[in-house]
Amino acid sequence: MLNLSKPLHTNIKFFDLFIIVVSAYLALFLRFHNITTNTPNSYHLAILGGTLIAFVCFSAFGLHDLINSASVKKYIPRLLICWSMTAIIFIFCMFLLKTEVILSRVWLLLWIGIGTILSGGFHVTLMLIIKKALANGWGQKNIVIIGAGSIGKLVAEKLLHTAYPKYKIKNFFDRNAKLQKSSIHNINIIPLPENLYAYLKENNIAEVWLAIPLEKMHTLKDTLKLLRFSTATLRLIPDIFELELLNYSISKIDDIPVLNLRTTPMHGRNRLVKSIEDKLLSSIILVCISPVLAGIAILIKLTSKGPVLFKQLRYGVDGESIKIYKFRSMFVHKETDNKVTQASKNDSRITGVGKFLRKTSLDELPQFFNVIQGNMSIVGPRPHAVAHNETYKKLIPQYMHRHIVKPGITGWAQINGFRGETKTLDKMQKRIDYDLHYIENWSLLLDLKIILITVFKGFISKNAR
């Protein structure tokens, strides 16, 4: 990935705004065959509002980040989703405002279509130019790596196996005589020069990467002393690859540099975006499915004794206990203390209605009330029974890491086939791997993708019990 300069990035965003506005007025011209001072103010206001919505969607869906990656294949689907969401949000806002102004539907469709073509054409052209430039080595920096051990080798493999390398490794330096005069991926390992400053200047080295293992950190001070006259960028590769990491990053707290080994992605702006997504979508969904909820409640009452809703303790965010709601799908019975018993195929405890509810995941619909309460999200790792947690957290090292975010009604693991009964430790490990992948790669777009797949694919599952 190439990090475009901030001025260039800013110029691209301004040009996007220009394209969105031009598309709107071009659509206006095509629809009404003229643009005059007689154009109703309602259209000017609609264009202003629609432009803001589109621009926010461009940022939320990371279109500018994809320009950095020069990945046309990934960009096109995201562009289509972005403009579709712009249209949906625009129409929804018009509905909420209950405006008496009637806008031309043909104009709106033309705006979306022209905007998609023009912005897509601009971005794709820009990406192809960047792609060609990267292939010719544009923006590539010369670097040296001090430390030719396992860390240095791993760093080299990562840098060399990218489609468009941003860095060119000129040499490895190492004090170990056994490693000297050998190579890593045909890159020579040589002794540390006595005049390192002169070497860096003569070879146009932009950056020095320090790949020093923890047991040799005492040599770092001497190495930095050799680099005191150099203006090259220095980067320290921390020896943390053997640790259990999750969403790791580097930050500064009260001027103290901190290496965060395990953090939640749900903080700051991300936390606000996730909260708005959950509350807004849950409110809309609950209104839409209220007749279904009422019908299921009546069926449960008519076919078996007991309450309509089943409440069970689960671990929520930070491992705190929460009560989640489900439609009762089993006959009323007492659980055996400290025994982990998952529902299984042909389980005699499941009612006739319960089998259908479980197979279609309709038993989980009341959890939208949990989302409104704030102790669950629509998308996140599925909450397991407390007894399951107590068992598996001792067997799977990173099991409890899934609890640094709120549990969800659906999740990345579920749409990838890990629903219902988990018969083996290996399957549970894979489920946890999917949960951690979601936490590491969370984005609003990923949430929407999971929701859409759940709606169109995930209600019926062969794994549901």
ZIJORA-V5649 format. One record per residue. N is the residue number from 0. PHI is phi as a letter, one per 20 degrees, with the letter a starting at -180 (NA if undefined). OMEGA is omega in degrees with one decimal (999 if undefined). D_CENTER is the distance of its C-alpha to the mean C-alpha in whole Angstrom. Layout:
n=N phi=PHI omega=OMEGA d_center=D_CENTER
n=N phi=PHI omega=OMEGA d_center=D_CENTER
This chain:
n=0 phi=NA omega=178.3 d_center=17
n=1 phi=d omega=176.7 d_center=20
n=2 phi=e omega=179.3 d_center=19
n=3 phi=f omega=-179.7 d_center=21
n=4 phi=f omega=-178.9 d_center=24
n=5 phi=g omega=177.9 d_center=23
n=6 phi=g omega=179.7 d_center=26
n=7 phi=f omega=178.6 d_center=25
n=8 phi=f omega=179.5 d_center=22
n=9 phi=f omega=178.9 d_center=23
n=10 phi=f omega=178.2 d_center=26
n=11 phi=f omega=179.9 d_center=23
n=12 phi=f omega=177.6 d_center=22
n=13 phi=f omega=178.9 d_center=26
n=14 phi=f omega=175.2 d_center=26
n=15 phi=f omega=176.8 d_center=24
n=16 phi=g omega=179.7 d_center=25
n=17 phi=f omega=-179.1 d_center=29
n=18 phi=f omega=-179.0 d_center=28
n=19 phi=f omega=-179.3 d_center=26
n=20 phi=f omega=179.7 d_center=30
n=21 phi=f omega=179.1 d_center=32
n=22 phi=f omega=-179.1 d_center=30
n=23 phi=f omega=-178.1 d_center=31
n=24 phi=f omega=174.5 d_center=35
n=25 phi=f omega=176.5 d_center=35
n=26 phi=f omega=178.0 d_center=34
n=27 phi=f omega=179.5 d_center=37
n=28 phi=f omega=-179.3 d_center=39
n=29 phi=f omega=-178.7 d_center=39
n=30 phi=f omega=-174.3 d_center=39
n=31 phi=d omega=175.2 d_center=42
n=32 phi=m omega=172.1 d_center=43
n=33 phi=a omega=174.1 d_center=44
n=34 phi=c omega=-177.8 d_center=42
n=35 phi=c omega=177.2 d_center=45
n=36 phi=f omega=179.4 d_center=45
n=37 phi=e omega=177.5 d_center=46
n=38 phi=f omega=-177.9 d_center=42
n=39 phi=g omega=178.7 d_center=41
n=40 phi=f omega=-179.4 d_center=39
n=41 phi=g omega=179.0 d_center=37
n=42 phi=f omega=177.8 d_center=36
n=43 phi=f omega=178.6 d_center=35
n=44 phi=f omega=178.7 d_center=33
n=45 phi=f omega=178.6 d_center=31
n=46 phi=f omega=178.0 d_center=30
n=47 phi=f omega=179.9 d_center=29
n=48 phi=f omega=179.9 d_center=27
n=49 phi=f omega=178.3 d_center=26
n=50 phi=f omega=178.2 d_center=25
n=51 phi=f omega=179.1 d_center=23
n=52 phi=f omega=-179.3 d_center=21
n=53 phi=f omega=-177.7 d_center=20
n=54 phi=f omega=176.7 d_center=20
n=55 phi=f omega=178.0 d_center=17
n=56 phi=f omega=177.3 d_center=15
n=57 phi=g omega=-179.0 d_center=15
n=58 phi=f omega=-177.2 d_center=14
n=59 phi=f omega=-178.3 d_center=11
n=60 phi=e omega=172.3 d_center=10
n=61 phi=m omega=-179.4 d_center=10
n=62 phi=f omega=-179.3 d_center=14
n=63 phi=f omega=175.6 d_center=15
n=64 phi=f omega=179.1 d_center=13
n=65 phi=f omega=173.5 d_center=14
n=66 phi=f omega=176.8 d_center=17
n=67 phi=g omega=-175.5 d_center=17
n=68 phi=f omega=-178.7 d_center=16
n=69 phi=l omega=-178.8 d_center=19
n=70 phi=d omega=-179.4 d_center=17
n=71 phi=f omega=-177.7 d_center=19
n=72 phi=f omega=179.3 d_center=18
n=73 phi=f omega=-172.6 d_center=14
n=74 phi=f omega=-172.7 d_center=15
n=75 phi=g omega=179.1 d_center=18
n=76 phi=f omega=-178.5 d_center=16
n=77 phi=f omega=177.1 d_center=14
n=78 phi=f omega=-179.7 d_center=17
n=79 phi=f omega=178.0 d_center=18
n=80 phi=f omega=-178.3 d_center=16
n=81 phi=f omega=-179.4 d_center=16
n=82 phi=f omega=176.1 d_center=20
n=83 phi=f omega=178.1 d_center=20
n=84 phi=f omega=176.7 d_center=18
n=85 phi=g omega=-180.0 d_center=20
n=86 phi=f omega=-178.7 d_center=23
n=87 phi=f omega=-179.5 d_center=22
n=88 phi=f omega=178.9 d_center=21
n=89 phi=f omega=-180.0 d_center=24
n=90 phi=f omega=179.7 d_center=27
n=91 phi=f omega=178.7 d_center=25
n=92 phi=f omega=177.3 d_center=26
n=93 phi=f omega=178.9 d_center=30
n=94 phi=f omega=-179.4 d_center=30
n=95 phi=f omega=-178.7 d_center=29
n=96 phi=f omega=179.8 d_center=32
n=97 phi=l omega=-178.1 d_center=34
n=98 phi=f omega=178.6 d_center=36
n=99 phi=e omega=-179.4 d_center=39
n=100 phi=f omega=178.3 d_center=38
n=101 phi=d omega=178.4 d_center=38
n=102 phi=e omega=-179.5 d_center=36
n=103 phi=f omega=177.3 d_center=36
n=104 phi=f omega=177.5 d_center=34
n=105 phi=f omega=178.4 d_center=35
n=106 phi=f omega=-178.9 d_center=34
n=107 phi=f omega=178.4 d_center=30
n=108 phi=f omega=177.6 d_center=30
n=109 phi=f omega=179.2 d_center=31
n=110 phi=f omega=-179.5 d_center=29
n=111 phi=f omega=-178.7 d_center=26
n=112 phi=f omega=-180.0 d_center=27
n=113 phi=f omega=179.1 d_center=29
n=114 phi=f omega=178.7 d_center=26
n=115 phi=f omega=-178.1 d_center=24
n=116 phi=f omega=-176.4 d_center=26
n=117 phi=f omega=-179.7 d_center=27
n=118 phi=f omega=177.5 d_center=24
n=119 phi=f omega=178.6 d_center=23
n=120 phi=f omega=179.1 d_center=26
n=121 phi=f omega=-177.0 d_center=25
n=122 phi=f omega=-178.9 d_center=22
n=123 phi=f omega=176.6 d_center=23
n=124 phi=g omega=179.2 d_center=26
n=125 phi=f omega=-179.8 d_center=25
n=126 phi=f omega=178.8 d_center=22
n=127 phi=f omega=176.4 d_center=25
n=128 phi=f omega=179.2 d_center=27
n=129 phi=f omega=-179.4 d_center=25
n=130 phi=f omega=179.2 d_center=24
n=131 phi=f omega=-179.7 d_center=28
n=132 phi=f omega=179.2 d_center=28
n=133 phi=f omega=179.3 d_center=26
n=134 phi=f omega=178.7 d_center=28
n=135 phi=e omega=176.2 d_center=31
n=136 phi=n omega=179.9 d_center=30
n=137 phi=f omega=177.7 d_center=29
n=138 phi=m omega=-178.4 d_center=27
n=139 phi=f omega=-178.7 d_center=28
n=140 phi=d omega=173.7 d_center=29
n=141 phi=e omega=178.0 d_center=31
n=142 phi=c omega=168.8 d_center=31
n=143 phi=c omega=179.1 d_center=32
n=144 phi=d omega=176.3 d_center=31
n=145 phi=e omega=-176.0 d_center=33
n=146 phi=o omega=-176.5 d_center=33
n=147 phi=d omega=178.2 d_center=33
n=148 phi=e omega=-176.1 d_center=33
n=149 phi=f omega=180.0 d_center=30
n=150 phi=f omega=179.5 d_center=27
n=151 phi=f omega=179.5 d_center=29
n=152 phi=f omega=179.2 d_center=29
n=153 phi=f omega=178.8 d_center=25
n=154 phi=f omega=-179.7 d_center=24
n=155 phi=f omega=-179.9 d_center=26
n=156 phi=f omega=179.0 d_center=25
n=157 phi=f omega=-176.8 d_center=21
n=158 phi=f omega=-174.9 d_center=23
n=159 phi=f omega=-175.7 d_center=25
n=160 phi=d omega=170.9 d_center=23
n=161 phi=d omega=-175.8 d_center=21
n=162 phi=g omega=-178.7 d_center=22
n=163 phi=c omega=-175.7 d_center=23
n=164 phi=g omega=178.4 d_center=24
n=165 phi=e omega=-176.9 d_center=24
n=166 phi=c omega=174.2 d_center=26
n=167 phi=d omega=-178.2 d_center=29
n=168 phi=e omega=-178.2 d_center=31
n=169 phi=e omega=-178.5 d_center=34
n=170 phi=b omega=165.8 d_center=36
n=171 phi=d omega=171.9 d_center=35
n=172 phi=d omega=176.3 d_center=37
n=173 phi=b omega=-179.8 d_center=38
n=174 phi=e omega=-178.6 d_center=41
n=175 phi=f omega=-176.9 d_center=41
n=176 phi=f omega=-179.0 d_center=44
n=177 phi=f omega=-179.1 d_center=44
n=178 phi=e omega=-177.1 d_center=40
n=179 phi=f omega=-177.9 d_center=42
n=180 phi=m omega=171.6 d_center=43
n=181 phi=d omega=-177.4 d_center=41
n=182 phi=b omega=173.3 d_center=37
n=183 phi=c omega=-177.4 d_center=34
n=184 phi=l omega=178.8 d_center=33
n=185 phi=m omega=175.2 d_center=36
n=186 phi=d omega=-173.3 d_center=35
n=187 phi=f omega=172.1 d_center=38
n=188 phi=d omega=-176.5 d_center=38
n=189 phi=c omega=177.4 d_center=41
n=190 phi=f omega=177.1 d_center=42
n=191 phi=f omega=-178.2 d_center=41
n=192 phi=f omega=177.6 d_center=44
n=193 phi=f omega=177.2 d_center=46
n=194 phi=d omega=-176.2 d_center=45
n=195 phi=f omega=179.8 d_center=42
n=196 phi=g omega=-179.3 d_center=42
n=197 phi=f omega=179.5 d_center=44
n=198 phi=g omega=-177.9 d_center=42
n=199 phi=f omega=-178.6 d_center=39
n=200 phi=f omega=-177.9 d_center=41
n=201 phi=f omega=-176.1 d_center=43
n=202 phi=d omega=176.5 d_center=40
n=203 phi=l omega=-179.6 d_center=37
n=204 phi=e omega=-177.5 d_center=35
n=205 phi=e omega=-175.8 d_center=32
n=206 phi=b omega=174.1 d_center=30
n=207 phi=d omega=179.9 d_center=31
n=208 phi=d omega=-178.2 d_center=28
n=209 phi=d omega=-179.8 d_center=30
n=210 phi=d omega=-173.1 d_center=29
n=211 phi=d omega=178.6 d_center=31
n=212 phi=f omega=-176.1 d_center=31
n=213 phi=g omega=-176.3 d_center=31
n=214 phi=f omega=179.3 d_center=35
n=215 phi=d omega=-179.1 d_center=36
n=216 phi=f omega=179.0 d_center=34
n=217 phi=f omega=179.1 d_center=38
n=218 phi=e omega=-174.9 d_center=38
n=219 phi=f omega=-177.9 d_center=36
n=220 phi=f omega=179.0 d_center=38
n=221 phi=f omega=179.5 d_center=41
n=222 phi=f omega=178.9 d_center=38
n=223 phi=f omega=178.3 d_center=37
n=224 phi=f omega=178.4 d_center=41
n=225 phi=f omega=-175.4 d_center=41
n=226 phi=d omega=-171.7 d_center=38
n=227 phi=f omega=-178.8 d_center=40
n=228 phi=e omega=-175.3 d_center=41
n=229 phi=e omega=175.2 d_center=38
n=230 phi=d omega=179.6 d_center=36
n=231 phi=f omega=175.7 d_center=33
n=232 phi=f omega=179.2 d_center=30
n=233 phi=d omega=177.4 d_center=29
n=234 phi=c omega=177.1 d_center=26
n=235 phi=d omega=177.4 d_center=27
n=236 phi=e omega=-176.3 d_center=24
n=237 phi=f omega=-179.3 d_center=24
n=238 phi=e omega=-174.6 d_center=26
n=239 phi=c omega=-172.3 d_center=23
n=240 phi=f omega=179.3 d_center=22
n=241 phi=e omega=-178.1 d_center=24
n=242 phi=e omega=177.1 d_center=22
n=243 phi=e omega=-173.8 d_center=19
n=244 phi=d omega=176.1 d_center=16
n=245 phi=b omega=178.7 d_center=13
n=246 phi=l omega=-175.0 d_center=11
n=247 phi=f omega=-177.4 d_center=14
n=248 phi=a omega=175.7 d_center=15
n=249 phi=d omega=-179.7 d_center=19
n=250 phi=b omega=178.1 d_center=20
n=251 phi=c omega=179.0 d_center=23
n=252 phi=c omega=-177.4 d_center=25
n=253 phi=l omega=178.8 d_center=28
n=254 phi=m omega=176.5 d_center=29
n=255 phi=d omega=177.3 d_center=28
n=256 phi=f omega=-174.9 d_center=25
n=257 phi=c omega=173.4 d_center=23
n=258 phi=e omega=-178.6 d_center=21
n=259 phi=e omega=-177.3 d_center=18
n=260 phi=e omega=-179.4 d_center=18
n=261 phi=b omega=-179.6 d_center=16
n=262 phi=c omega=175.6 d_center=14
n=263 phi=e omega=175.6 d_center=12
n=264 phi=f omega=-175.3 d_center=9
n=265 phi=e omega=174.7 d_center=11
n=266 phi=b omega=179.9 d_center=14
n=267 phi=m omega=-177.3 d_center=15
n=268 phi=f omega=-179.8 d_center=14
n=269 phi=f omega=180.0 d_center=10
n=270 phi=f omega=179.2 d_center=13
n=271 phi=f omega=179.9 d_center=15
n=272 phi=f omega=-179.8 d_center=12
n=273 phi=f omega=-179.6 d_center=11
n=274 phi=f omega=178.5 d_center=15
n=275 phi=f omega=178.5 d_center=16
n=276 phi=g omega=-177.0 d_center=14
n=277 phi=f omega=-175.0 d_center=15
n=278 phi=f omega=-177.7 d_center=19
n=279 phi=f omega=-178.1 d_center=19
n=280 phi=f omega=-179.8 d_center=18
n=281 phi=f omega=179.1 d_center=20
n=282 phi=f omega=179.8 d_center=23
n=283 phi=f omega=-178.0 d_center=23
n=284 phi=f omega=-178.7 d_center=23
n=285 phi=f omega=177.0 d_center=25
n=286 phi=f omega=-177.0 d_center=28
n=287 phi=f omega=-174.1 d_center=27
n=288 phi=e omega=-177.3 d_center=28
n=289 phi=g omega=175.9 d_center=31
n=290 phi=f omega=178.5 d_center=33
n=291 phi=f omega=178.9 d_center=31
n=292 phi=g omega=-179.8 d_center=31
n=293 phi=f omega=-179.9 d_center=35
n=294 phi=f omega=179.2 d_center=36
n=295 phi=f omega=179.6 d_center=34
n=296 phi=f omega=179.2 d_center=36
n=297 phi=f omega=179.4 d_center=39
n=298 phi=f omega=-179.5 d_center=39
n=299 phi=f omega=-179.1 d_center=38
n=300 phi=f omega=-177.1 d_center=41
n=301 phi=f omega=-171.4 d_center=43
n=302 phi=d omega=178.8 d_center=42
n=303 phi=b omega=179.7 d_center=42
n=304 phi=f omega=177.4 d_center=43
n=305 phi=p omega=-178.7 d_center=41
n=306 phi=f omega=177.7 d_center=38
n=307 phi=f omega=-177.7 d_center=36
n=308 phi=e omega=176.3 d_center=33
n=309 phi=d omega=179.9 d_center=32
n=310 phi=d omega=-179.6 d_center=30
n=311 phi=c omega=177.7 d_center=29
n=312 phi=f omega=174.6 d_center=28
n=313 phi=c omega=170.5 d_center=24
n=314 phi=e omega=176.3 d_center=23
n=315 phi=d omega=179.3 d_center=20
n=316 phi=f omega=-178.2 d_center=18
n=317 phi=m omega=177.1 d_center=20
n=318 phi=m omega=178.8 d_center=22
n=319 phi=f omega=179.8 d_center=24
n=320 phi=f omega=175.8 d_center=26
n=321 phi=c omega=174.5 d_center=25
n=322 phi=d omega=178.2 d_center=27
n=323 phi=d omega=-176.9 d_center=25
n=324 phi=d omega=172.3 d_center=27
n=325 phi=b omega=167.7 d_center=28
n=326 phi=f omega=-179.1 d_center=30
n=327 phi=f omega=-179.1 d_center=33
n=328 phi=d omega=-180.0 d_center=33
n=329 phi=c omega=169.7 d_center=36
n=330 phi=f omega=-179.7 d_center=39
n=331 phi=f omega=-179.2 d_center=40
n=332 phi=b omega=178.0 d_center=40
n=333 phi=e omega=177.2 d_center=40
n=334 phi=f omega=174.1 d_center=38
n=335 phi=f omega=-176.8 d_center=39
n=336 phi=g omega=173.6 d_center=38
n=337 phi=l omega=178.4 d_center=36
n=338 phi=d omega=-179.8 d_center=36
n=339 phi=e omega=-179.2 d_center=32
n=340 phi=c omega=177.9 d_center=33
n=341 phi=f omega=174.2 d_center=30
n=342 phi=f omega=-177.4 d_center=31
n=343 phi=c omega=-179.8 d_center=32
n=344 phi=f omega=-179.3 d_center=34
n=345 phi=m omega=177.7 d_center=37
n=346 phi=f omega=-176.0 d_center=37
n=347 phi=f omega=-179.3 d_center=40
n=348 phi=f omega=-174.9 d_center=38
n=349 phi=e omega=178.9 d_center=36
n=350 phi=f omega=177.9 d_center=38
n=351 phi=f omega=176.9 d_center=39
n=352 phi=f omega=-179.0 d_center=36
n=353 phi=f omega=178.8 d_center=34
n=354 phi=f omega=179.2 d_center=33
n=355 phi=f omega=-179.1 d_center=32
n=356 phi=f omega=-179.6 d_center=30
n=357 phi=f omega=-177.3 d_center=28
n=358 phi=f omega=-177.6 d_center=28
n=359 phi=e omega=-178.5 d_center=27
n=360 phi=m omega=179.6 d_center=24
n=361 phi=f omega=178.0 d_center=26
n=362 phi=f omega=-176.8 d_center=27
n=363 phi=e omega=-177.5 d_center=24
n=364 phi=g omega=179.3 d_center=24
n=365 phi=f omega=179.9 d_center=26
n=366 phi=f omega=172.4 d_center=23
n=367 phi=f omega=174.0 d_center=22
n=368 phi=f omega=173.9 d_center=24
n=369 phi=f omega=179.3 d_center=23
n=370 phi=f omega=177.8 d_center=20
n=371 phi=f omega=178.7 d_center=22
n=372 phi=f omega=177.2 d_center=24
n=373 phi=n omega=179.5 d_center=20
n=374 phi=d omega=173.5 d_center=20
n=375 phi=b omega=172.2 d_center=18
n=376 phi=d omega=174.6 d_center=15
n=377 phi=f omega=179.5 d_center=14
n=378 phi=d omega=178.9 d_center=11
n=379 phi=r omega=176.3 d_center=11
n=380 phi=f omega=179.6 d_center=13
n=381 phi=f omega=179.0 d_center=17
n=382 phi=f omega=176.9 d_center=20
n=383 phi=e omega=176.0 d_center=22
n=384 phi=g omega=-177.8 d_center=26
n=385 phi=g omega=179.7 d_center=27
n=386 phi=f omega=177.4 d_center=30
n=387 phi=f omega=178.7 d_center=27
n=388 phi=g omega=-177.9 d_center=25
n=389 phi=f omega=179.1 d_center=28
n=390 phi=f omega=-171.1 d_center=29
n=391 phi=f omega=179.4 d_center=26
n=392 phi=f omega=177.0 d_center=25
n=393 phi=e omega=-175.5 d_center=28
n=394 phi=d omega=-177.8 d_center=27
n=395 phi=d omega=-172.2 d_center=23
n=396 phi=g omega=-175.2 d_center=23
n=397 phi=e omega=-174.8 d_center=19
n=398 phi=g omega=-174.9 d_center=20
n=399 phi=f omega=178.6 d_center=20
n=400 phi=f omega=179.8 d_center=16
n=401 phi=f omega=-177.4 d_center=15
n=402 phi=e omega=174.1 d_center=16
n=403 phi=e omega=172.8 d_center=15
n=404 phi=c omega=178.6 d_center=13
n=405 phi=f omega=174.6 d_center=15
n=406 phi=f omega=-174.8 d_center=16
n=407 phi=c omega=175.2 d_center=15
n=408 phi=f omega=174.0 d_center=17
n=409 phi=c omega=-176.3 d_center=15
n=410 phi=b omega=-179.4 d_center=12
n=411 phi=f omega=179.3 d_center=11
n=412 phi=f omega=-175.2 d_center=14
n=413 phi=f omega=-178.7 d_center=16
n=414 phi=f omega=176.2 d_center=15
n=415 phi=d omega=170.9 d_center=16
n=416 phi=n omega=-177.7 d_center=19
n=417 phi=d omega=177.3 d_center=19
n=418 phi=c omega=172.7 d_center=21
n=419 phi=m omega=-173.7 d_center=24
n=420 phi=f omega=175.8 d_center=27
n=421 phi=d omega=-170.6 d_center=25
n=422 phi=e omega=-174.4 d_center=29
n=423 phi=c omega=177.5 d_center=28
n=424 phi=f omega=-179.9 d_center=26
n=425 phi=f omega=178.9 d_center=25
n=426 phi=f omega=177.3 d_center=23
n=427 phi=f omega=178.0 d_center=22
n=428 phi=f omega=179.5 d_center=21
n=429 phi=f omega=177.0 d_center=19
n=430 phi=f omega=178.8 d_center=17
n=431 phi=f omega=178.0 d_center=16
n=432 phi=g omega=177.7 d_center=15
n=433 phi=f omega=178.0 d_center=12
n=434 phi=f omega=-178.7 d_center=12
n=435 phi=f omega=175.7 d_center=11
n=436 phi=f omega=178.7 d_center=9
n=437 phi=f omega=-178.9 d_center=6
n=438 phi=f omega=-179.5 d_center=7
n=439 phi=f omega=-170.9 d_center=7
n=440 phi=d omega=-175.5 d_center=3
n=441 phi=g omega=171.4 d_center=2
n=442 phi=b omega=177.4 d_center=3
n=443 phi=f omega=179.6 d_center=7
n=444 phi=f omega=178.7 d_center=7
n=445 phi=f omega=177.3 d_center=5
n=446 phi=g omega=-179.4 d_center=8
n=447 phi=f omega=177.8 d_center=10
n=448 phi=f omega=-179.5 d_center=10
n=449 phi=f omega=179.2 d_center=11
n=450 phi=f omega=-178.9 d_center=13
n=451 phi=f omega=179.3 d_center=15
n=452 phi=f omega=178.2 d_center=15
n=453 phi=f omega=-178.8 d_center=17
n=454 phi=f omega=-173.2 d_center=19
n=455 phi=e omega=-174.3 d_center=21
n=456 phi=c omega=-165.4 d_center=20
n=457 phi=e omega=-177.4 d_center=20
n=458 phi=f omega=177.3 d_center=23
n=459 phi=d omega=-177.9 d_center=25
n=460 phi=c omega=177.9 d_center=24
n=461 phi=f omega=-179.7 d_center=27
n=462 phi=e omega=-178.4 d_center=26
n=463 phi=f omega=-177.9 d_center=26
n=464 phi=c omega=999 d_center=29
